[in-house]
Amino acid sequence: GVYERRMNRMCSALEDGRFQLKQGTPLKTSESDWAVISKTEMYSFDWPRGGMFVWIKMHYESHPLFGQIPGPKMAQLCWIFLTTTPYLVLAAPGLIFSPTPEIAEKEGWKYYRLCFAAVTEEEVGKSAKRFAEGIKAFWLIKDKKEMEDIDPEISGRQMEGELTDLGMNLAC
């Protein structure tokens, strides 16, 4: 029952944050009563039926800089971005769970595995919300230079603060 409650909290917070919504501005004054809302799916997942993990599939192809930055590099930058303030979430990159190098190269980088069993019930909802907020903030980056600032090899940045480890030490 404890794991189920944690899973429900995590999945509810993830569900609430998986879309980026943008409101378009009407072009004509006569259309000012109307607004066009665009909905971008940043990630998707299935609610688990068992186990201790939620697998998140990232939709990097919907990111504004996809194509200018290779997908695996974008995944690495997103993972690092999530460790910064105010998000402070350490997710397990799906890449490390790929059974072959070919799968890792083709698909593994598109996933995160989040653990709801290793975090308290209260913290799991908060950290899942921070994960979703971090993904949304990452999707708002439209400048390639700002992406380069995330990269520790270029910027010299280090991981910050008290991370919530939703990766369960990345390897369990």
C-alpha positions in Angstrom: 0.0 0.0 0.0 2.9 2.4 0.8 4.4 1.9 -2.7 1.1 2.3 -4.4 0.4 5.6 -2.6 3.9 6.8 -3.5 3.4 5.7 -7.1 0.1 7.5 -7.3 1.6 10.7 -5.9 4.5 10.6 -8.4 2.3 9.8 -11.4 -0.3 12.4 -10.5 2.4 15.1 -10.4 4.0 13.9 -13.6 0.7 13.7 -15.3 -0.1 17.4 -14.4 3.2 18.6 -15.9 3.7 16.6 -19.0 2.3 19.2 -21.4 3.6 22.7 -22.2 0.7 25.0 -22.9 1.1 28.2 -24.9 -1.6 30.8 -25.6 -1.5 32.5 -29.0 -2.4 36.1 -29.4 -5.3 36.9 -31.8 -4.3 38.7 -35.0 -7.5 40.7 -35.4 -9.3 42.8 -32.8 -12.5 41.1 -33.7 -11.1 37.8 -32.6 -10.0 39.1 -29.1 -12.6 36.8 -27.5 -10.8 33.8 -28.8 -7.4 32.3 -27.9 -5.5 29.5 -29.6 -3.9 27.2 -27.1 -1.1 25.0 -28.4 -0.3 21.9 -26.4 3.2 20.3 -26.6 3.8 16.9 -25.1 7.3 17.0 -23.5 7.2 13.4 -22.1 4.9 10.5 -21.7 4.7 7.5 -19.4 2.5 4.6 -18.4 1.3 4.3 -14.8 3.1 1.2 -13.4 1.1 -1.9 -12.5 3.9 -3.1 -10.3 7.5 -2.5 -9.4 9.1 0.6 -7.9 9.8 2.7 -11.0 8.1 4.9 -13.5 9.7 5.0 -17.0 9.5 8.4 -18.7 9.8 8.7 -22.5 11.1 12.1 -23.4 9.8 13.7 -26.6 12.9 15.7 -27.4 11.7 16.1 -31.0 9.2 18.6 -29.6 11.9 20.8 -28.1 12.6 24.1 -29.9 16.3 23.3 -30.3 15.9 19.7 -31.5 17.8 19.4 -34.8 20.3 22.1 -33.7 21.5 19.9 -30.9 21.8 16.1 -31.3 19.3 14.1 -29.3 21.8 12.3 -27.1 23.5 15.6 -26.2 20.1 17.2 -25.5 19.3 14.3 -23.2 22.5 14.8 -21.3 21.9 18.5 -21.0 18.4 17.9 -19.7 19.7 15.4 -17.1 22.2 18.0 -15.9 19.7 20.8 -15.9 17.4 18.8 -13.6 20.2 18.7 -11.0 20.3 22.5 -10.8 18.5 24.8 -8.4 15.5 24.9 -7.9 14.8 21.4 -9.4 17.5 19.4 -7.6 16.3 16.0 -9.0 18.6 13.2 -9.9 16.9 10.9 -12.4 18.4 7.6 -13.7 19.1 8.0 -17.5 17.6 5.2 -19.4 20.8 4.9 -21.4 22.5 3.0 -18.6 19.8 0.3 -18.7 20.1 -0.4 -22.4 20.9 -4.1 -23.0 23.1 -3.4 -26.1 25.1 -0.4 -27.3 22.9 -0.3 -30.4 19.8 0.1 -28.3 21.5 2.7 -26.2 22.4 4.7 -29.2 19.1 4.4 -30.9 16.5 4.6 -28.0 18.1 4.5 -24.6 18.9 8.2 -24.4 15.2 9.1 -24.7 14.2 7.7 -21.3 14.5 8.3 -17.6 13.7 5.9 -14.9 12.3 7.4 -11.7 12.1 5.5 -8.4 9.2 6.1 -6.1 10.2 3.5 -3.5 13.4 5.1 -2.2 11.8 8.4 -1.3 9.3 9.2 1.5 5.6 9.6 0.5 5.7 13.3 1.2 8.9 13.9 -0.8 8.0 11.8 -3.8 5.2 14.1 -4.9 7.3 17.2 -4.3 10.3 15.8 -6.2 8.1 14.6 -9.1 6.6 18.1 -9.4 10.1 19.6 -9.4 11.0 17.1 -12.2 8.0 18.2 -14.3 8.8 21.9 -13.6 12.4 21.3 -14.6 11.4 19.7 -17.9 9.1 22.6 -18.6 11.8 25.1 -17.9 14.2 23.1 -20.1 11.6 23.3 -23.0 11.5 27.0 -22.6 15.2 27.3 -23.5 15.3 28.6 -27.1 18.9 29.8 -27.2 21.7 27.4 -28.1 24.2 29.5 -26.0 22.0 29.0 -22.9 22.2 25.2 -23.6 26.0 25.4 -23.7 25.9 27.1 -20.3 24.4 24.0 -18.8 27.2 21.8 -20.1 29.8 21.4 -17.3 32.5 20.7 -19.9 32.0 24.2 -21.3 30.7 26.2 -18.3 32.7 24.6 -15.5 29.5 24.2 -13.5 29.2 21.5 -10.8 26.1 19.7 -9.4 24.5 21.7 -6.7 22.8 21.4 -3.3 20.7 18.7 -1.8 19.5 16.5 -4.7 16.5 14.2 -4.4 17.7 10.9 -5.8 14.8 9.6 -7.9 17.3 7.5 -9.7 17.9 5.3 -6.6 21.6 5.7 -6.9 21.2 5.4 -10.7 21.7 1.6 -10.8 19.3 -0.4 -8.7 
